[in-house]
């Protein structure tokens, strides 16, 4: 099983699926009427559909790996920085 604590800057990983915690958050937002197109679940779904391979760009002070993506929207490019929290949701690229 992958271990996010072993990831380093420059490592490439393939996102496999949207973590359950992000899907649950989106469901709560839908129920509350606060869902936006920038929900983490929606962003991850778009990344997986376009190109699921991302590069770790930083490790924060808690040891958590982050990656960044740019997504084209009707009003321009949107930049997103996302953290890897669920080990089962990705795999290391060779």
Secondary structure by P-SEA (a helix, b strand, c coil): ccccccccccbbbbbccccaaaaaaaaaaaaacccccccaaaaaaaaaacccccccccccccbbbbbbbbbbccccbbbbbbbbcccccccccc
